[in-house]
Amino acid sequence: MRVVVDENMCEANGFCESLAADIFELGDQDVVQIADGPVPPDREIDVRAAVEQCPRAALRLTD
């Protein structure tokens, strides 16, 4: 599983970073940066929560 961000939708409000700071990081250009590679299995619950609760629906999961 991987997570991707729609940079046009992201408001960089930091909610995802507060749930999984090791996966999401607010970048310099007010767009969240995502760690490279697949989401580690032990982080999937928090990443799914971040995706589901993103206020702008800017995050999505891929296989």
CHARMM-style PDB file with segment names, atoms N, HN, CA, C and O in Angstrom:
ATOM      1  N   MET     1       0.838  -1.169   0.000  1.00  0.00      PROA
ATOM      2  CA  MET     1       0.000   0.000   0.000  1.00  0.00      PROA
ATOM      3  C   MET     1       0.891   1.243   0.000  1.00  0.00      PROA
ATOM      4  O   MET     1       1.891   1.314   0.715  1.00  0.00      PROA
ATOM      5  N   ARG     2       0.505   2.209  -0.813  1.00  0.00      PROA
ATOM      6  HN  ARG     2      -0.307   2.151  -1.394  1.00  0.00      PROA
ATOM      7  CA  ARG     2       1.182   3.506  -0.864  1.00  0.00      PROA
ATOM      8  C   ARG     2       0.128   4.595  -0.697  1.00  0.00      PROA
ATOM      9  O   ARG     2      -1.059   4.373  -0.934  1.00  0.00      PROA
ATOM     10  N   VAL     3       0.576   5.749  -0.294  1.00  0.00      PROA
ATOM     11  HN  VAL     3       1.540   5.930  -0.102  1.00  0.00      PROA
ATOM     12  CA  VAL     3      -0.319   6.901  -0.169  1.00  0.00      PROA
ATOM     13  C   VAL     3       0.219   8.002  -1.077  1.00  0.00      PROA
ATOM     14  O   VAL     3       1.426   8.227  -1.158  1.00  0.00      PROA
ATOM     15  N   VAL     4      -0.702   8.684  -1.760  1.00  0.00      PROA
ATOM     16  HN  VAL     4      -1.683   8.502  -1.695  1.00  0.00      PROA
ATOM     17  CA  VAL     4      -0.334   9.783  -2.643  1.00  0.00      PROA
ATOM     18  C   VAL     4      -1.170  11.009  -2.265  1.00  0.00      PROA
ATOM     19  O   VAL     4      -2.254  10.892  -1.693  1.00  0.00      PROA
ATOM     20  N   VAL     5      -0.637  12.182  -2.600  1.00  0.00      PROA
ATOM     21  HN  VAL     5       0.243  12.276  -3.065  1.00  0.00      PROA
ATOM     22  CA  VAL     5      -1.319  13.436  -2.295  1.00  0.00      PROA
ATOM     23  C   VAL     5      -1.675  14.164  -3.588  1.00  0.00      PROA
ATOM     24  O   VAL     5      -0.875  14.216  -4.523  1.00  0.00      PROA
ATOM     25  N   ASP     6      -2.871  14.719  -3.629  1.00  0.00      PROA
ATOM     26  HN  ASP     6      -3.520  14.676  -2.870  1.00  0.00      PROA
ATOM     27  CA  ASP     6      -3.271  15.604  -4.712  1.00  0.00      PROA
ATOM     28  C   ASP     6      -2.823  17.005  -4.294  1.00  0.00      PROA
ATOM     29  O   ASP     6      -3.453  17.634  -3.444  1.00  0.00      PROA
ATOM     30  N   GLU     7      -1.749  17.483  -4.885  1.00  0.00      PROA
ATOM     31  HN  GLU     7      -1.237  16.972  -5.575  1.00  0.00      PROA
ATOM     32  CA  GLU     7      -1.154  18.752  -4.478  1.00  0.00      PROA
ATOM     33  C   GLU     7      -2.091  19.937  -4.701  1.00  0.00      PROA
ATOM     34  O   GLU     7      -1.956  20.965  -4.038  1.00  0.00      PROA
ATOM     35  N   ASN     8      -3.030  19.804  -5.622  1.00  0.00      PROA
ATOM     36  HN  ASN     8      -3.140  18.969  -6.161  1.00  0.00      PROA
ATOM     37  CA  ASN     8      -3.984  20.882  -5.872  1.00  0.00      PROA
ATOM     38  C   ASN     8      -5.044  20.971  -4.774  1.00  0.00      PROA
ATOM     39  O   ASN     8      -5.639  22.029  -4.570  1.00  0.00      PROA
ATOM     40  N   MET     9      -5.277  19.875  -4.075  1.00  0.00      PROA
ATOM     41  HN  MET     9      -4.793  19.015  -4.242  1.00  0.00      PROA
ATOM     42  CA  MET     9      -6.292  19.842  -3.024  1.00  0.00      PROA
ATOM     43  C   MET     9      -5.716  20.085  -1.630  1.00  0.00      PROA
ATOM     44  O   MET     9      -6.430  20.551  -0.742  1.00  0.00      PROA
ATOM     45  N   CYS    10      -4.454  19.779  -1.431  1.00  0.00      PROA
ATOM     46  HN  CYS    10      -3.875  19.400  -2.152  1.00  0.00      PROA
ATOM     47  CA  CYS    10      -3.843  19.835  -0.106  1.00  0.00      PROA
ATOM     48  C   CYS    10      -3.768  21.267   0.418  1.00  0.00      PROA
ATOM     49  O   CYS    10      -3.306  22.170  -0.280  1.00  0.00      PROA
ATOM     50  N   GLU    11      -4.226  21.463   1.644  1.00  0.00      PROA
ATOM     51  HN  GLU    11      -4.602  20.729   2.210  1.00  0.00      PROA
ATOM     52  CA  GLU    11      -4.144  22.761   2.317  1.00  0.00      PROA
ATOM     53  C   GLU    11      -3.015  22.807   3.339  1.00  0.00      PROA
ATOM     54  O   GLU    11      -2.790  23.843   3.966  1.00  0.00      PROA
ATOM     55  N   ALA    12      -2.315  21.717   3.512  1.00  0.00      PROA
ATOM     56  HN  ALA    12      -2.497  20.875   3.003  1.00  0.00      PROA
ATOM     57  CA  ALA    12      -1.211  21.610   4.474  1.00  0.00      PROA
ATOM     58  C   ALA    12      -1.657  22.001   5.879  1.00  0.00      PROA
ATOM     59  O   ALA    12      -0.972  22.748   6.578  1.00  0.00      PROA
ATOM     60  N   ASN    13      -2.823  21.480   6.282  1.00  0.00      PROA
ATOM     61  HN  ASN    13      -3.380  20.874   5.714  1.00  0.00      PROA
ATOM     62  CA  ASN    13      -3.306  21.791   7.628  1.00  0.00      PROA
ATOM     63  C   ASN    13      -2.636  20.943   8.700  1.00  0.00      PROA
ATOM     64  O   ASN    13      -2.769  21.237   9.888  1.00  0.00      PROA
ATOM     65  N   GLY    14      -1.923  19.902   8.304  1.00  0.00      PROA
ATOM     66  HN  GLY    14      -1.815  19.663   7.339  1.00  0.00      PROA
ATOM     67  CA  GLY    14      -1.121  19.126   9.233  1.00  0.00      PROA
ATOM     68  C   GLY    14      -1.825  18.018   9.966  1.00  0.00      PROA
ATOM     69  O   GLY    14      -1.220  17.370  10.820  1.00  0.00      PROA
ATOM     70  N   PHE    15      -3.089  17.775   9.661  1.00  0.00      PROA
ATOM     71  HN  PHE    15      -3.580  18.302   8.967  1.00  0.00      PROA
ATOM     72  CA  PHE    15      -3.808  16.711  10.363  1.00  0.00      PROA
ATOM     73  C   PHE    15      -3.152  15.357  10.125  1.00  0.00      PROA
ATOM     74  O   PHE    15      -2.980  14.576  11.061  1.00  0.00      PROA
ATOM     75  N   CYS    16      -2.788  15.080   8.884  1.00  0.00      PROA
ATOM     76  HN  CYS    16      -2.928  15.715   8.124  1.00  0.00      PROA
ATOM     77  CA  CYS    16      -2.162  13.788   8.575  1.00  0.00      PROA
ATOM     78  C   CYS    16      -0.824  13.650   9.303  1.00  0.00      PROA
ATOM     79  O   CYS    16      -0.488  12.579   9.807  1.00  0.00      PROA
ATOM     80  N   GLU    17      -0.073  14.737   9.350  1.00  0.00      PROA
ATOM     81  HN  GLU    17      -0.346  15.608   8.941  1.00  0.00      PROA
ATOM     82  CA  GLU    17       1.217  14.712  10.036  1.00  0.00      PROA
ATOM     83  C   GLU    17       1.037  14.436  11.529  1.00  0.00      PROA
ATOM     84  O   GLU    17       1.873  13.771  12.141  1.00  0.00      PROA
ATOM     85  N   SER    18      -0.035  14.938  12.110  1.00  0.00      PROA
ATOM     86  HN  SER    18      -0.713  15.479  11.613  1.00  0.00      PROA
ATOM     87  CA  SER    18      -0.268  14.699  13.532  1.00  0.00      PROA
ATOM     88  C   SER    18      -0.588  13.235  13.817  1.00  0.00      PROA
ATOM     89  O   SER    18      -0.358  12.757  14.928  1.00  0.00      PROA
ATOM     90  N   LEU    19      -1.111  12.522  12.832  1.00  0.00      PROA
ATOM     91  HN  LEU    19      -1.298  12.910  11.930  1.00  0.00      PROA
ATOM     92  CA  LEU    19      -1.427  11.099  13.004  1.00  0.00      PROA
ATOM     93  C   LEU    19      -0.255  10.178  12.671  1.00  0.00      PROA
ATOM     94  O   LEU    19      -0.113   9.108  13.264  1.00  0.00      PROA
ATOM     95  N   ALA    20       0.577  10.592  11.729  1.00  0.00      PROA
ATOM     96  HN  ALA    20       0.461  11.461  11.247  1.00  0.00      PROA
ATOM     97  CA  ALA    20       1.680   9.729  11.283  1.00  0.00      PROA
ATOM     98  C   ALA    20       2.843  10.595  10.814  1.00  0.00      PROA
ATOM     99  O   ALA    20       3.096  10.706   9.614  1.00  0.00      PROA
ATOM    100  N   ALA    21       3.543  11.203  11.751  1.00  0.00      PROA
ATOM    101  HN  ALA    21       3.338  11.113  12.725  1.00  0.00      PROA
ATOM    102  CA  ALA    21       4.639  12.125  11.423  1.00  0.00      PROA
ATOM    103  C   ALA    21       5.792  11.437  10.701  1.00  0.00      PROA
ATOM    104  O   ALA    21       6.581  12.099  10.026  1.00  0.00      PROA
ATOM    105  N   ASP    22       5.898  10.131  10.833  1.00  0.00      PROA
ATOM    106  HN  ASP    22       5.257   9.593  11.380  1.00  0.00      PROA
ATOM    107  CA  ASP    22       6.951   9.405  10.132  1.00  0.00      PROA
ATOM    108  C   ASP    22       6.609   9.158   8.659  1.00  0.00      PROA
ATOM    109  O   ASP    22       7.479   8.772   7.879  1.00  0.00      PROA
ATOM    110  N   ILE    23       5.362   9.377   8.280  1.00  0.00      PROA
ATOM    111  HN  ILE    23       4.655   9.691   8.914  1.00  0.00      PROA
ATOM    112  CA  ILE    23       4.912   9.174   6.903  1.00  0.00      PROA
ATOM    113  C   ILE    23       4.649  10.513   6.208  1.00  0.00      PROA
ATOM    114  O   ILE    23       4.991  10.689   5.039  1.00  0.00      PROA
ATOM    115  N   PHE    24       4.039  11.452   6.933  1.00  0.00      PROA
ATOM    116  HN  PHE    24       3.761  11.309   7.883  1.00  0.00      PROA
ATOM    117  CA  PHE    24       3.658  12.745   6.375  1.00  0.00      PROA
ATOM    118  C   PHE    24       4.492  13.859   7.002  1.00  0.00      PROA
ATOM    119  O   PHE    24       4.767  13.842   8.202  1.00  0.00      PROA
ATOM    120  N   GLU    25       4.890  14.829   6.176  1.00  0.00      PROA
ATOM    121  HN  GLU    25       4.666  14.843   5.202  1.00  0.00      PROA
ATOM    122  CA  GLU    25       5.623  15.989   6.675  1.00  0.00      PROA
ATOM    123  C   GLU    25       5.196  17.211   5.874  1.00  0.00      PROA
ATOM    124  O   GLU    25       5.136  17.169   4.645  1.00  0.00      PROA
ATOM    125  N   LEU    26       4.900  18.293   6.573  1.00  0.00      PROA
ATOM    126  HN  LEU    26       4.948  18.327   7.572  1.00  0.00      PROA
ATOM    127  CA  LEU    26       4.529  19.520   5.873  1.00  0.00      PROA
ATOM    128  C   LEU    26       5.752  20.072   5.161  1.00  0.00      PROA
ATOM    129  O   LEU    26       6.808  20.266   5.764  1.00  0.00      PROA
ATOM    130  N   GLY    27       5.590  20.320   3.872  1.00  0.00      PROA
ATOM    131  HN  GLY    27       4.732  20.162   3.383  1.00  0.00      PROA
ATOM    132  CA  GLY    27       6.699  20.840   3.089  1.00  0.00      PROA
ATOM    133  C   GLY    27       6.755  22.357   3.119  1.00  0.00      PROA
ATOM    134  O   GLY    27       5.895  23.014   3.705  1.00  0.00      PROA
ATOM    135  N   ASP    28       7.759  22.892   2.491  1.00  0.00      PROA
ATOM    136  HN  ASP    28       8.458  22.359   2.015  1.00  0.00      PROA
ATOM    137  CA  ASP    28       7.961  24.339   2.444  1.00  0.00      PROA
ATOM    138  C   ASP    28       6.916  25.063   1.607  1.00  0.00      PROA
ATOM    139  O   ASP    28       6.691  26.258   1.799  1.00  0.00      PROA
ATOM    140  N   GLN    29       6.283  24.365   0.692  1.00  0.00      PROA
ATOM    141  HN  GLN    29       6.465  23.394   0.536  1.00  0.00      PROA
ATOM    142  CA  GLN    29       5.345  24.997  -0.229  1.00  0.00      PROA
ATOM    143  C   GLN    29       3.892  24.724   0.144  1.00  0.00      PROA
ATOM    144  O   GLN    29       3.025  24.690  -0.729  1.00  0.00      PROA
ATOM    145  N   ASP    30       3.621  24.529   1.428  1.00  0.00      PROA
ATOM    146  HN  ASP    30       4.325  24.556   2.137  1.00  0.00      PROA
ATOM    147  CA  ASP    30       2.265  24.290   1.922  1.00  0.00      PROA
ATOM    148  C   ASP    30       1.595  23.080   1.276  1.00  0.00      PROA
ATOM    149  O   ASP    30       0.391  23.084   1.024  1.00  0.00      PROA
ATOM    150  N   VAL    31       2.381  22.064   1.017  1.00  0.00      PROA
ATOM    151  HN  VAL    31       3.360  22.062   1.221  1.00  0.00      PROA
ATOM    152  CA  VAL    31       1.870  20.788   0.526  1.00  0.00      PROA
ATOM    153  C   VAL    31       2.561  19.702   1.326  1.00  0.00      PROA
ATOM    154  O   VAL    31       3.771  19.758   1.545  1.00  0.00      PROA
ATOM    155  N   VAL    32       1.802  18.724   1.758  1.00  0.00      PROA
ATOM    156  HN  VAL    32       0.819  18.679   1.580  1.00  0.00      PROA
ATOM    157  CA  VAL    32       2.380  17.649   2.560  1.00  0.00      PROA
ATOM    158  C   VAL    32       3.301  16.790   1.691  1.00  0.00      PROA
ATOM    159  O   VAL    32       2.994  16.504   0.534  1.00  0.00      PROA
ATOM    160  N   GLN    33       4.417  16.391   2.260  1.00  0.00      PROA
ATOM    161  HN  GLN    33       4.667  16.624   3.200  1.00  0.00      PROA
ATOM    162  CA  GLN    33       5.354  15.477   1.617  1.00  0.00      PROA
ATOM    163  C   GLN    33       5.126  14.090   2.223  1.00  0.00      PROA
ATOM    164  O   GLN    33       4.853  13.964   3.416  1.00  0.00      PROA
ATOM    165  N   ILE    34       5.237  13.075   1.409  1.00  0.00      PROA
ATOM    166  HN  ILE    34       5.459  13.177   0.439  1.00  0.00      PROA
ATOM    167  CA  ILE    34       4.984  11.703   1.851  1.00  0.00      PROA
ATOM    168  C   ILE    34       6.262  10.896   1.744  1.00  0.00      PROA
ATOM    169  O   ILE    34       6.998  11.017   0.765  1.00  0.00      PROA
ATOM    170  N   ALA    35       6.529  10.077   2.744  1.00  0.00      PROA
ATOM    171  HN  ALA    35       5.932   9.978   3.540  1.00  0.00      PROA
ATOM    172  CA  ALA    35       7.712   9.222   2.745  1.00  0.00      PROA
ATOM    173  C   ALA    35       7.703   8.320   1.512  1.00  0.00      PROA
ATOM    174  O   ALA    35       6.653   7.833   1.093  1.00  0.00      PROA
ATOM    175  N   ASP    36       8.882   8.107   0.940  1.00  0.00      PROA
ATOM    176  HN  ASP    36       9.735   8.503   1.281  1.00  0.00      PROA
ATOM    177  CA  ASP    36       9.006   7.236  -0.226  1.00  0.00      PROA
ATOM    178  C   ASP    36       8.734   5.791   0.146  1.00  0.00      PROA
ATOM    179  O   ASP    36       8.973   5.365   1.276  1.00  0.00      PROA
ATOM    180  N   GLY    37       8.234   5.051  -0.823  1.00  0.00      PROA
ATOM    181  HN  GLY    37       8.040   5.398  -1.741  1.00  0.00      PROA
ATOM    182  CA  GLY    37       8.040   3.622  -0.647  1.00  0.00      PROA
ATOM    183  C   GLY    37       6.689   3.272  -0.067  1.00  0.00      PROA
ATOM    184  O   GLY    37       5.876   4.143   0.243  1.00  0.00      PROA
ATOM    185  N   PRO    38       6.468   1.982   0.074  1.00  0.00      PROA
ATOM    186  CA  PRO    38       5.193   1.523   0.623  1.00  0.00      PROA
ATOM    187  C   PRO    38       5.069   1.852   2.112  1.00  0.00      PROA
ATOM    188  O   PRO    38       6.061   2.003   2.826  1.00  0.00      PROA
ATOM    189  N   VAL    39       3.839   1.955   2.542  1.00  0.00      PROA
ATOM    190  HN  VAL    39       3.033   1.833   1.963  1.00  0.00      PROA
ATOM    191  CA  VAL    39       3.563   2.197   3.963  1.00  0.00      PROA
ATOM    192  C   VAL    39       3.901   0.923   4.733  1.00  0.00      PROA
ATOM    193  O   VAL    39       3.425  -0.154   4.373  1.00  0.00      PROA
ATOM    194  N   PRO    40       4.704   1.025   5.771  1.00  0.00      PROA
ATOM    195  CA  PRO    40       5.016  -0.163   6.574  1.00  0.00      PROA
ATOM    196  C   PRO    40       3.734  -0.739   7.192  1.00  0.00      PROA
ATOM    197  O   PRO    40       2.853   0.015   7.605  1.00  0.00      PROA
ATOM    198  N   PRO    41       3.631  -2.051   7.254  1.00  0.00      PROA
ATOM    199  CA  PRO    41       2.413  -2.681   7.785  1.00  0.00      PROA
ATOM    200  C   PRO    41       2.009  -2.176   9.167  1.00  0.00      PROA
ATOM    201  O   PRO    41       0.817  -2.077   9.459  1.00  0.00      PROA
ATOM    202  N   ASP    42       2.972  -1.859  10.013  1.00  0.00      PROA
ATOM    203  HN  ASP    42       3.940  -1.940   9.775  1.00  0.00      PROA
ATOM    204  CA  ASP    42       2.633  -1.408  11.360  1.00  0.00      PROA
ATOM    205  C   ASP    42       2.136   0.038  11.393  1.00  0.00      PROA
ATOM    206  O   ASP    42       1.724   0.517  12.450  1.00  0.00      PROA
ATOM    207  N   ARG    43       2.166   0.743  10.256  1.00  0.00      PROA
ATOM    208  HN  ARG    43       2.500   0.354   9.398  1.00  0.00      PROA
ATOM    209  CA  ARG    43       1.697   2.143  10.179  1.00  0.00      PROA
ATOM    210  C   ARG    43       0.400   2.280   9.389  1.00  0.00      PROA
ATOM    211  O   ARG    43      -0.139   3.379   9.262  1.00  0.00      PROA
ATOM    212  N   GLU    44      -0.106   1.157   8.855  1.00  0.00      PROA
ATOM    213  HN  GLU    44       0.332   0.264   8.958  1.00  0.00      PROA
ATOM    214  CA  GLU    44      -1.284   1.213   7.984  1.00  0.00      PROA
ATOM    215  C   GLU    44      -2.518   1.777   8.680  1.00  0.00      PROA
ATOM    216  O   GLU    44      -3.271   2.524   8.055  1.00  0.00      PROA
ATOM    217  N   ILE    45      -2.751   1.457   9.922  1.00  0.00      PROA
ATOM    218  HN  ILE    45      -2.139   0.850  10.430  1.00  0.00      PROA
ATOM    219  CA  ILE    45      -3.948   1.934  10.623  1.00  0.00      PROA
ATOM    220  C   ILE    45      -3.935   3.458  10.709  1.00  0.00      PROA
ATOM    221  O   ILE    45      -4.942   4.104  10.418  1.00  0.00      PROA
ATOM    222  N   ASP    46      -2.809   4.033  11.105  1.00  0.00      PROA
ATOM    223  HN  ASP    46      -1.991   3.508  11.342  1.00  0.00      PROA
ATOM    224  CA  ASP    46      -2.722   5.490  11.228  1.00  0.00      PROA
ATOM    225  C   ASP    46      -2.790   6.175   9.871  1.00  0.00      PROA
ATOM    226  O   ASP    46      -3.401   7.237   9.746  1.00  0.00      PROA
ATOM    227  N   VAL    47      -2.179   5.590   8.865  1.00  0.00      PROA
ATOM    228  HN  VAL    47      -1.683   4.728   8.967  1.00  0.00      PROA
ATOM    229  CA  VAL    47      -2.215   6.183   7.529  1.00  0.00      PROA
ATOM    230  C   VAL    47      -3.630   6.132   6.966  1.00  0.00      PROA
ATOM    231  O   VAL    47      -4.091   7.102   6.365  1.00  0.00      PROA
ATOM    232  N   ARG    48      -4.315   5.024   7.152  1.00  0.00      PROA
ATOM    233  HN  ARG    48      -3.940   4.236   7.640  1.00  0.00      PROA
ATOM    234  CA  ARG    48      -5.716   4.940   6.708  1.00  0.00      PROA
ATOM    235  C   ARG    48      -6.573   5.989   7.407  1.00  0.00      PROA
ATOM    236  O   ARG    48      -7.427   6.611   6.775  1.00  0.00      PROA
ATOM    237  N   ALA    49      -6.355   6.187   8.692  1.00  0.00      PROA
ATOM    238  HN  ALA    49      -5.662   5.682   9.205  1.00  0.00      PROA
ATOM    239  CA  ALA    49      -7.102   7.208   9.437  1.00  0.00      PROA
ATOM    240  C   ALA    49      -6.818   8.599   8.869  1.00  0.00      PROA
ATOM    241  O   ALA    49      -7.736   9.406   8.725  1.00  0.00      PROA
ATOM    242  N   ALA    50      -5.563   8.884   8.549  1.00  0.00      PROA
ATOM    243  HN  ALA    50      -4.817   8.228   8.667  1.00  0.00      PROA
ATOM    244  CA  ALA    50      -5.204  10.179   7.982  1.00  0.00      PROA
ATOM    245  C   ALA    50      -5.885  10.398   6.631  1.00  0.00      PROA
ATOM    246  O   ALA    50      -6.385  11.488   6.351  1.00  0.00      PROA
ATOM    247  N   VAL    51      -5.900   9.358   5.797  1.00  0.00      PROA
ATOM    248  HN  VAL    51      -5.494   8.473   6.025  1.00  0.00      PROA
ATOM    249  CA  VAL    51      -6.536   9.457   4.480  1.00  0.00      PROA
ATOM    250  C   VAL    51      -8.038   9.679   4.639  1.00  0.00      PROA
ATOM    251  O   VAL    51      -8.613  10.557   3.995  1.00  0.00      PROA
ATOM    252  N   GLU    52      -8.660   8.895   5.483  1.00  0.00      PROA
ATOM    253  HN  GLU    52      -8.194   8.182   6.006  1.00  0.00      PROA
ATOM    254  CA  GLU    52     -10.117   8.982   5.670  1.00  0.00      PROA
ATOM    255  C   GLU    52     -10.549  10.311   6.280  1.00  0.00      PROA
ATOM    256  O   GLU    52     -11.648  10.789   6.001  1.00  0.00      PROA
ATOM    257  N   GLN    53      -9.706  10.910   7.102  1.00  0.00      PROA
ATOM    258  HN  GLN    53      -8.812  10.522   7.328  1.00  0.00      PROA
ATOM    259  CA  GLN    53     -10.089  12.114   7.820  1.00  0.00      PROA
ATOM    260  C   GLN    53      -9.498  13.397   7.237  1.00  0.00      PROA
ATOM    261  O   GLN    53      -9.652  14.468   7.825  1.00  0.00      PROA
ATOM    262  N   CYS    54      -8.835  13.304   6.105  1.00  0.00      PROA
ATOM    263  HN  CYS    54      -8.710  12.434   5.627  1.00  0.00      PROA
ATOM    264  CA  CYS    54      -8.269  14.493   5.471  1.00  0.00      PROA
ATOM    265  C   CYS    54      -9.411  15.469   5.137  1.00  0.00      PROA
ATOM    266  O   CYS    54     -10.331  15.105   4.406  1.00  0.00      PROA
ATOM    267  N   PRO    55      -9.363  16.688   5.658  1.00  0.00      PROA
ATOM    268  CA  PRO    55     -10.461  17.630   5.450  1.00  0.00      PROA
ATOM    269  C   PRO    55     -10.721  17.979   3.981  1.00  0.00      PROA
ATOM    270  O   PRO    55     -11.845  18.330   3.621  1.00  0.00      PROA
ATOM    271  N   ARG    56      -9.712  17.889   3.145  1.00  0.00      PROA
ATOM    272  HN  ARG    56      -8.799  17.605   3.437  1.00  0.00      PROA
ATOM    273  CA  ARG    56      -9.853  18.231   1.727  1.00  0.00      PROA
ATOM    274  C   ARG    56      -9.859  17.005   0.817  1.00  0.00      PROA
ATOM    275  O   ARG    56      -9.891  17.146  -0.406  1.00  0.00      PROA
ATOM    276  N   ALA    57      -9.830  15.804   1.399  1.00  0.00      PROA
ATOM    277  HN  ALA    57      -9.804  15.690   2.393  1.00  0.00      PROA
ATOM    278  CA  ALA    57      -9.782  14.563   0.614  1.00  0.00      PROA
ATOM    279  C   ALA    57      -8.618  14.601  -0.392  1.00  0.00      PROA
ATOM    280  O   ALA    57      -8.757  14.179  -1.540  1.00  0.00      PROA
ATOM    281  N   ALA    58      -7.475  15.115   0.069  1.00  0.00      PROA
ATOM    282  HN  ALA    58      -7.363  15.457   1.001  1.00  0.00      PROA
ATOM    283  CA  ALA    58      -6.309  15.266  -0.795  1.00  0.00      PROA
ATOM    284  C   ALA    58      -5.418  14.021  -0.809  1.00  0.00      PROA
ATOM    285  O   ALA    58      -4.478  13.941  -1.601  1.00  0.00      PROA
ATOM    286  N   LEU    59      -5.704  13.067   0.049  1.00  0.00      PROA
ATOM    287  HN  LEU    59      -6.468  13.132   0.692  1.00  0.00      PROA
ATOM    288  CA  LEU    59      -4.897  11.852   0.140  1.00  0.00      PROA
ATOM    289  C   LEU    59      -5.671  10.661  -0.375  1.00  0.00      PROA
ATOM    290  O   LEU    59      -6.892  10.588  -0.236  1.00  0.00      PROA
ATOM    291  N   ARG    60      -4.941   9.714  -0.980  1.00  0.00      PROA
ATOM    292  HN  ARG    60      -3.949   9.773  -1.093  1.00  0.00      PROA
ATOM    293  CA  ARG    60      -5.581   8.459  -1.393  1.00  0.00      PROA
ATOM    294  C   ARG    60      -4.579   7.336  -1.308  1.00  0.00      PROA
ATOM    295  O   ARG    60      -3.368   7.549  -1.355  1.00  0.00      PROA
ATOM    296  N   LEU    61      -5.103   6.145  -1.183  1.00  0.00      PROA
ATOM    297  HN  LEU    61      -6.087   5.971  -1.144  1.00  0.00      PROA
ATOM    298  CA  LEU    61      -4.271   4.939  -1.092  1.00  0.00      PROA
ATOM    299  C   LEU    61      -4.225   4.237  -2.440  1.00  0.00      PROA
ATOM    300  O   LEU    61      -5.207   4.231  -3.182  1.00  0.00      PROA
ATOM    301  N   THR    62      -3.084   3.650  -2.748  1.00  0.00      PROA
ATOM    302  HN  THR    62      -2.286   3.655  -2.146  1.00  0.00      PROA
ATOM    303  CA  THR    62      -2.922   2.844  -3.956  1.00  0.00      PROA
ATOM    304  C   THR    62      -2.311   1.506  -3.549  1.00  0.00      PROA
ATOM    305  O   THR    62      -1.799   1.356  -2.440  1.00  0.00      PROA
ATOM    306  N   ASP    63      -2.373   0.549  -4.452  1.00  0.00      PROA
ATOM    307  HN  ASP    63      -2.789   0.671  -5.353  1.00  0.00      PROA
ATOM    308  CA  ASP    63      -1.775  -0.767  -4.187  1.00  0.00      PROA
ATOM    309  C   ASP    63      -0.303  -0.757  -4.431  1.00  0.00      PROA
ATOM    310  OT1 ASP    63       0.358  -1.781  -4.257  1.00  0.00      PROA
TER     311      ASP     63
END
